Amino acid sequence: MKKQRLLIINIPDKYRKIYSKSLHLKADLIEAKVLDMTYDEYITPSLLYFTQDLQEIAKLLGVRKVIPKGQYIMGLLGGETGRGEPYAGLVLEEHKYDNNEFEFRLYGITTKLRVPIDWLRKYGVHIYELIYVGMINPFSLNRSLPILLSNRGARYLCEFFKVSLEANAMKIPSDDARKISILMNELKQPESLKTLNEDSYYVVYRCDRAFTACFIKPSPLAILDSHVSAIECDDENKAHYYVAILNYLAYKVIMEGRTFIHHQFARPTLAVIIAGLSWKDIDEKIRNRVAELGKQLSQKIPIRKFSNQKVALKYIANYTEFKDLVKLLDETVDRERLKEALNLVSGKRR
């Protein structure tokens, strides 16, 4: 059976501004272009969008796993200014092990607390490395945040803070004690913490608005913030490739004057598939070059703060490697498929 072609039907630009009912007499009123994909290729992303089949998305990308969002943890940096009473945060400002004691200072307080190291084991408390959304920039992670959590759940973490307060009652100011007490009432964490796989390579990206991405090789106790999404890869080059592709797509949203939708989650991974930029869909020579440029940018982009990710994307656009990346992908991607991909993660042109 002959393979059916898919067509894109449009009114040509020359008629759009002067459209009237009389135009049905024009022979060239309808413009038809062949869409360079099969029906199955065209319909698959839409089915995935509605079914949210993460295993199938991962399969099409050729990766181990797609993680649409990290774990919900409340109390990271304490209370925000102007939004209720300030309290301590779970993020550690300072910490050290001294003989058989553990000394630490929580975010937002001035006092260092000292407790027996055995208490960490008793309450299942560890220092985790949090991949925090505010630290992710295109091709660069400013740093991970050390955070105290319990692998036995929020109740045990609260117990740890309670006994820590009691053990340091003679030296801790009342204001710091109050802030820790409020934290104990406010904090939330999963009962079972999911750490990243040390044997994998990860693409981590912001899952709200601008889905800028960077590469990480995780430490043993690395976890994702709930505003961070990830792609888990078994191959380092593949991870660098997808970091480059996601930043390219985010950059195209900016350059075409579009606005990012609020919640992205797994959408950017679907956009990669729709654009025809999955690892298996690209010529080996081109994808290896994309991966190499992504790796070079990851090694070259400095750690710095940006007022927003639009500014960050325009900043990396000045690098020769990123210009080469954009040129290469612009020459590779099908324009109609790219348009469909951008429609998934952004609003129309302003």
LINTA-V645574 format. One record per residue. RES is the residue in one small letter. PHI is phi as a letter, one per 20 degrees, with the letter a starting at -180 (NA if undefined). BURIAL is + if it has 16 or more other C-alpha atoms within 10 Angstrom, else -. D_CENTER is the distance of its C-alpha to the mean C-alpha in whole Angstrom. Layout:
res=RES phi=PHI burial=BURIAL d_center=D_CENTER
res=RES phi=PHI burial=BURIAL d_center=D_CENTER
//
This chain:
res=m phi=NA burial=- d_center=43
res=k phi=f burial=- d_center=42
res=k phi=f burial=- d_center=38
res=q phi=f burial=- d_center=38
res=r phi=e burial=- d_center=36
res=l phi=d burial=- d_center=34
res=l phi=d burial=- d_center=34
res=i phi=d burial=- d_center=33
res=i phi=d burial=- d_center=35
res=n phi=c burial=- d_center=35
res=i phi=e burial=- d_center=38
res=p phi=g burial=- d_center=38
res=d phi=g burial=- d_center=37
res=k phi=f burial=- d_center=41
res=y phi=d burial=- d_center=42
res=r phi=f burial=- d_center=39
res=k phi=e burial=- d_center=40
res=i phi=c burial=- d_center=44
res=y phi=f burial=- d_center=43
res=s phi=b burial=- d_center=46
res=k phi=f burial=- d_center=48
res=s phi=f burial=- d_center=51
res=l phi=f burial=- d_center=48
res=h phi=f burial=- d_center=48
res=l phi=e burial=- d_center=51
res=k phi=f burial=- d_center=49
res=a phi=f burial=- d_center=49
res=d phi=d burial=- d_center=45
res=l phi=f burial=+ d_center=44
res=i phi=d burial=- d_center=41
res=e phi=d burial=- d_center=39
res=a phi=d burial=- d_center=38
res=k phi=c burial=- d_center=35
res=v phi=f burial=- d_center=34
res=l phi=e burial=+ d_center=31
res=d phi=e burial=- d_center=30
res=m phi=a burial=- d_center=29
res=t phi=f burial=- d_center=30
res=y phi=f burial=- d_center=30
res=d phi=f burial=- d_center=28
res=e phi=f burial=- d_center=26
res=y phi=f burial=+ d_center=26
res=i phi=e burial=- d_center=26
res=t phi=g burial=+ d_center=23
res=p phi=g burial=+ d_center=20
res=s phi=f burial=- d_center=22
res=l phi=f burial=- d_center=23
res=l phi=f burial=+ d_center=19
res=y phi=f burial=- d_center=18
res=f phi=e burial=- d_center=21
res=t phi=e burial=- d_center=21
res=q phi=l burial=+ d_center=17
res=d phi=e burial=- d_center=18
res=l phi=f burial=+ d_center=15
res=q phi=f burial=- d_center=18
res=e phi=f burial=- d_center=19
res=i phi=f burial=+ d_center=16
res=a phi=f burial=+ d_center=16
res=k phi=f burial=- d_center=19
res=l phi=f burial=+ d_center=19
res=l phi=e burial=+ d_center=16
res=g phi=m burial=- d_center=18
res=v phi=c burial=+ d_center=16
res=r phi=f burial=+ d_center=16
res=k phi=a burial=+ d_center=14
res=v phi=d burial=+ d_center=11
res=i phi=d burial=+ d_center=9
res=p phi=f burial=+ d_center=8
res=k phi=a burial=+ d_center=8
res=g phi=e burial=+ d_center=9
res=q phi=d burial=+ d_center=13
res=y phi=f burial=- d_center=14
res=i phi=c burial=+ d_center=16
res=m phi=d burial=+ d_center=18
res=g phi=o burial=+ d_center=20
res=l phi=g burial=+ d_center=18
res=l phi=d burial=+ d_center=19
res=g phi=m burial=+ d_center=22
res=g phi=f burial=+ d_center=24
res=e phi=e burial=- d_center=23
res=t phi=g burial=- d_center=26
res=g phi=n burial=- d_center=28
res=r phi=c burial=- d_center=26
res=g phi=n burial=- d_center=29
res=e phi=f burial=- d_center=30
res=p phi=f burial=+ d_center=28
res=y phi=b burial=+ d_center=27
res=a phi=f burial=+ d_center=26
res=g phi=d burial=+ d_center=22
res=l phi=f burial=+ d_center=21
res=v phi=f burial=+ d_center=20
res=l phi=e burial=+ d_center=23
res=e phi=e burial=+ d_center=24
res=e phi=b burial=- d_center=27
res=h phi=a burial=+ d_center=28
res=k phi=a burial=- d_center=30
res=y phi=d burial=- d_center=32
res=d phi=c burial=- d_center=36
res=n phi=l burial=- d_center=39
res=n phi=d burial=- d_center=38
res=e phi=c burial=+ d_center=36
res=f phi=d burial=+ d_center=33
res=e phi=d burial=- d_center=32
res=f phi=b burial=+ d_center=29
res=r phi=c burial=+ d_center=28
res=l phi=f burial=+ d_center=26
res=y phi=g burial=+ d_center=24
res=g phi=n burial=+ d_center=26
res=i phi=c burial=+ d_center=30
res=t phi=d burial=- d_center=32
res=t phi=e burial=- d_center=34
res=k phi=e burial=+ d_center=33
res=l phi=e burial=+ d_center=34
res=r phi=c burial=+ d_center=35
res=v phi=c burial=+ d_center=36
res=p phi=f burial=+ d_center=37
res=i phi=g burial=+ d_center=34
res=d phi=g burial=- d_center=36
res=w phi=f burial=- d_center=34
res=l phi=f burial=+ d_center=31
res=r phi=f burial=- d_center=32
res=k phi=g burial=- d_center=34
res=y phi=d burial=+ d_center=31
res=g phi=m burial=+ d_center=28
res=v phi=e burial=+ d_center=26
res=h phi=c burial=+ d_center=24
res=i phi=e burial=+ d_center=22
res=y phi=e burial=+ d_center=18
res=e phi=d burial=+ d_center=16
res=l phi=e burial=+ d_center=13
res=i phi=e burial=+ d_center=9
res=y phi=e burial=+ d_center=9
res=v phi=g burial=+ d_center=7
res=g phi=f burial=+ d_center=10
res=m phi=e burial=+ d_center=11
res=i phi=e burial=+ d_center=8
res=n phi=c burial=+ d_center=10
res=p phi=g burial=+ d_center=10
res=f phi=m burial=+ d_center=12
res=s phi=b burial=+ d_center=12
res=l phi=d burial=+ d_center=11
res=n phi=g burial=+ d_center=14
res=r phi=a burial=- d_center=14
res=s phi=e burial=+ d_center=14
res=l phi=d burial=+ d_center=16
res=p phi=f burial=+ d_center=19
res=i phi=c burial=+ d_center=19
res=l phi=e burial=+ d_center=22
res=l phi=b burial=+ d_center=22
res=s phi=d burial=+ d_center=24
res=n phi=f burial=+ d_center=24
res=r phi=d burial=+ d_center=26
res=g phi=o burial=+ d_center=25
res=a phi=f burial=+ d_center=25
res=r phi=f burial=- d_center=29
res=y phi=f burial=+ d_center=29
res=l phi=f burial=+ d_center=27
res=c phi=f burial=+ d_center=29
res=e phi=f burial=- d_center=32
res=f phi=f burial=+ d_center=31
res=f phi=f burial=+ d_center=31
res=k phi=f burial=- d_center=34
res=v phi=f burial=- d_center=36
res=s phi=f burial=+ d_center=35
res=l phi=f burial=+ d_center=36
res=e phi=f burial=- d_center=39
res=a phi=f burial=- d_center=39
res=n phi=d burial=+ d_center=39
res=a phi=g burial=- d_center=41
res=m phi=f burial=- d_center=43
res=k phi=d burial=- d_center=41
res=i phi=e burial=+ d_center=38
res=p phi=f burial=- d_center=39
res=s phi=f burial=- d_center=39
res=d phi=f burial=- d_center=36
res=d phi=f burial=+ d_center=34
res=a phi=f burial=+ d_center=35
res=r phi=f burial=+ d_center=34
res=k phi=f burial=+ d_center=31
res=i phi=f burial=+ d_center=30
res=s phi=f burial=+ d_center=32
res=i phi=f burial=+ d_center=30
res=l phi=g burial=+ d_center=27
res=m phi=f burial=+ d_center=28
res=n phi=e burial=- d_center=29
res=e phi=e burial=+ d_center=25
res=l phi=f burial=+ d_center=23
res=k phi=b burial=+ d_center=21
res=q phi=b burial=+ d_center=20
res=p phi=f burial=+ d_center=20
res=e phi=f burial=- d_center=23
res=s phi=c burial=- d_center=21
res=l phi=e burial=+ d_center=18
res=k phi=d burial=- d_center=16
res=t phi=e burial=+ d_center=16
res=l phi=f burial=+ d_center=14
res=n phi=f burial=+ d_center=17
res=e phi=f burial=- d_center=18
res=d phi=e burial=- d_center=20
res=s phi=d burial=+ d_center=16
res=y phi=d burial=+ d_center=14
res=y phi=c burial=+ d_center=10
res=v phi=e burial=+ d_center=8
res=v phi=d burial=+ d_center=4
res=y phi=b burial=+ d_center=2
res=r phi=f burial=+ d_center=3
res=c phi=d burial=+ d_center=5
res=d phi=c burial=+ d_center=8
res=r phi=l burial=+ d_center=10
res=a phi=f burial=+ d_center=9
res=f phi=e burial=+ d_center=6
res=t phi=f burial=+ d_center=7
res=a phi=c burial=+ d_center=6
res=c phi=b burial=+ d_center=8
res=f phi=e burial=+ d_center=10
res=i phi=b burial=+ d_center=12
res=k phi=d burial=+ d_center=15
res=p phi=f burial=+ d_center=15
res=s phi=e burial=- d_center=18
res=p phi=g burial=- d_center=20
res=l phi=d burial=+ d_center=18
res=a phi=e burial=+ d_center=14
res=i phi=c burial=+ d_center=12
res=l phi=d burial=+ d_center=9
res=d phi=f burial=+ d_center=9
res=s phi=f burial=+ d_center=9
res=h phi=d burial=+ d_center=7
res=v phi=c burial=+ d_center=4
res=s phi=d burial=+ d_center=4
res=a phi=b burial=+ d_center=6
res=i phi=d burial=+ d_center=9
res=e phi=e burial=+ d_center=12
res=c phi=d burial=+ d_center=14
res=d phi=e burial=- d_center=18
res=d phi=c burial=- d_center=19
res=e phi=f burial=+ d_center=17
res=n phi=f burial=+ d_center=18
res=k phi=f burial=+ d_center=16
res=a phi=f burial=+ d_center=13
res=h phi=f burial=+ d_center=14
res=y phi=f burial=+ d_center=15
res=y phi=f burial=+ d_center=12
res=v phi=f burial=+ d_center=10
res=a phi=f burial=+ d_center=13
res=i phi=f burial=+ d_center=13
res=l phi=f burial=+ d_center=10
res=n phi=f burial=+ d_center=11
res=y phi=f burial=+ d_center=14
res=l phi=f burial=+ d_center=13
res=a phi=f burial=+ d_center=12
res=y phi=f burial=+ d_center=15
res=k phi=f burial=+ d_center=17
res=v phi=g burial=+ d_center=16
res=i phi=f burial=+ d_center=17
res=m phi=f burial=- d_center=20
res=e phi=e burial=- d_center=22
res=g phi=m burial=- d_center=22
res=r phi=e burial=+ d_center=19
res=t phi=d burial=+ d_center=17
res=f phi=f burial=+ d_center=14
res=i phi=f burial=- d_center=14
res=h phi=f burial=- d_center=13
res=h phi=d burial=- d_center=11
res=q phi=e burial=+ d_center=9
res=f phi=l burial=+ d_center=8
res=a phi=e burial=+ d_center=9
res=r phi=g burial=+ d_center=11
res=p phi=g burial=+ d_center=9
res=t phi=f burial=+ d_center=11
res=l phi=f burial=+ d_center=14
res=a phi=f burial=+ d_center=14
res=v phi=f burial=+ d_center=14
res=i phi=f burial=+ d_center=17
res=i phi=f burial=+ d_center=19
res=a phi=f burial=+ d_center=19
res=g phi=m burial=+ d_center=21
res=l phi=d burial=+ d_center=18
res=s phi=f burial=+ d_center=18
res=w phi=g burial=+ d_center=19
res=k phi=f burial=- d_center=22
res=d phi=e burial=- d_center=23
res=i phi=d burial=- d_center=23
res=d phi=g burial=- d_center=26
res=e phi=g burial=- d_center=26
res=k phi=f burial=- d_center=27
res=i phi=f burial=- d_center=24
res=r phi=f burial=+ d_center=21
res=n phi=f burial=+ d_center=23
res=r phi=f burial=+ d_center=23
res=v phi=f burial=+ d_center=20
res=a phi=f burial=+ d_center=18
res=e phi=f burial=+ d_center=21
res=l phi=f burial=+ d_center=20
res=g phi=f burial=+ d_center=16
res=k phi=f burial=+ d_center=18
res=q phi=f burial=- d_center=20
res=l phi=f burial=+ d_center=17
res=s phi=f burial=+ d_center=15
res=q phi=e burial=- d_center=19
res=k phi=d burial=- d_center=20
res=i phi=f burial=+ d_center=18
res=p phi=f burial=- d_center=19
res=i phi=f burial=- d_center=17
res=r phi=a burial=- d_center=18
res=k phi=e burial=- d_center=17
res=f phi=c burial=- d_center=16
res=s phi=f burial=- d_center=18
res=n phi=a burial=- d_center=15
res=q phi=f burial=+ d_center=12
res=k phi=f burial=+ d_center=15
res=v phi=f burial=- d_center=17
res=a phi=f burial=+ d_center=15
res=l phi=f burial=+ d_center=15
res=k phi=f burial=- d_center=19
res=y phi=f burial=- d_center=19
res=i phi=f burial=+ d_center=18
res=a phi=f burial=+ d_center=20
res=n phi=e burial=- d_center=23
res=y phi=e burial=- d_center=22
res=t phi=g burial=- d_center=24
res=e phi=f burial=+ d_center=22
res=f phi=f burial=+ d_center=20
res=k phi=f burial=- d_center=23
res=d phi=f burial=- d_center=24
res=l phi=f burial=+ d_center=20
res=v phi=f burial=+ d_center=21
res=k phi=f burial=- d_center=24
res=l phi=f burial=- d_center=24
res=l phi=f burial=+ d_center=21
res=d phi=f burial=- d_center=23
res=e phi=f burial=- d_center=26
res=t phi=e burial=- d_center=25
res=v phi=f burial=- d_center=23
res=d phi=f burial=- d_center=25
res=r phi=f burial=- d_center=25
res=e phi=f burial=- d_center=26
res=r phi=f burial=+ d_center=23
res=l phi=f burial=+ d_center=20
res=k phi=f burial=- d_center=22
res=e phi=f burial=- d_center=21
res=a phi=f burial=+ d_center=17
res=l phi=f burial=+ d_center=17
res=n phi=f burial=+ d_center=19
res=l phi=f burial=+ d_center=16
res=v phi=d burial=+ d_center=13
res=s phi=b burial=+ d_center=16
res=g phi=e burial=- d_center=19
res=k phi=f burial=- d_center=22
res=r phi=g burial=- d_center=24
res=r phi=f burial=- d_center=25
//
